[in-house]
């Protein structure tokens, strides 16, 4: 086996949420819609697929525009503001409380 055949190519993939840049990943260009949807769920932007109003791929780039319910974006921003002012050991507890 040659070393060249074991190389994995990663590319930048970006995601905007409601028109604002949210994240850029370096990843293999496979299952990108699943990556974007899973990240939105993990970060609290969506709780269910009903919260994801639209996910549109960018044709010339590897990226996505996500439209989610505005109240979910506001909830994520509230959690981020709380996290910014808390000691690290309290952040996880507060995030769970805020998402209930």
N, C-alpha and C positions, 0 to 999 in steps of 0.2 A: 504494500500500500504506500502510495506517495503522500508526503506531508501536505501537498497542495489540495488533495481531495478531502482532507479533514477540516479545512478552513471553513468557518461560518461567517457569512457576510451579514453585517448589521447595517441598517440605514436609519437616519432620523425620521421619525414619524411624529407629527404634531397634532394637538387637539385644541380646539377653541370651544368654549362653552358660552352660549348666548352672546357670541361676538367678541369674547375676551380670551386671550391666550391663557391656557390652563397648564399644559404640560408638553414636553417633548421627550420622547423615549428614543433610545438607541436599541433597535431590536431587529430580529429577522422579519422579513416582510410577509409573514404568514398569519392568518387568523386575526387580522387587524381590527375588524369590526368587533370581534369578541374581546380583544384587548381593550378597546375604547369603552365598550359597554361595561366590562368588568371593573375598569378603573373608575368610571363614573359611579358605579355602585359602591365600590370600596371607599371612595372619598366622600360619599354621602350626597352626591348630586341627584341620584335616583335611588328610590327604595324598591320600585317595581318598574317593569318596562313601560307602564302607563305614564310614568314621570318623564320618559324619554320621548319627546314630541317628534323629533326628527334627528337622524344621523346621516349626514351627507358626506360622501368622500370627495376629495379634491382631485380632479382629473389629472392635472399636470404634476402634482406633488403627492407625496405620501402623507396625507393628513386628513383630518375630519373636522367638520363643523357640527356641533351638537346643540340642539335646541332642547332645553329642559324647562320644566315649570319654574317660573320666577321665584316662587316661595321656597323651592329646594335650593336655589342658588343663594338666596338670602340666609337660609339655615346654615349652609356651609360657611358663608362669610362670618356669621355670628360665632360659629365654633372656632374659626381661625382667629378672630379677635380675642376670644377667651383664651385660647392656647397661647397667644403672644404674651399675655400677662401673667401666666401661671408658671410655677416651677415645674420642671419636666415630670416629676413623679405624680403630680396632680392632673396633668393634661389628659391622660387617657381616661381617668374617672370622669372628668368634666365633659369630655366629648361624648361618652356613653350617655350621660345624664341629659345633655342637650338634644340628642337624637331621639329621645323617647317621646 
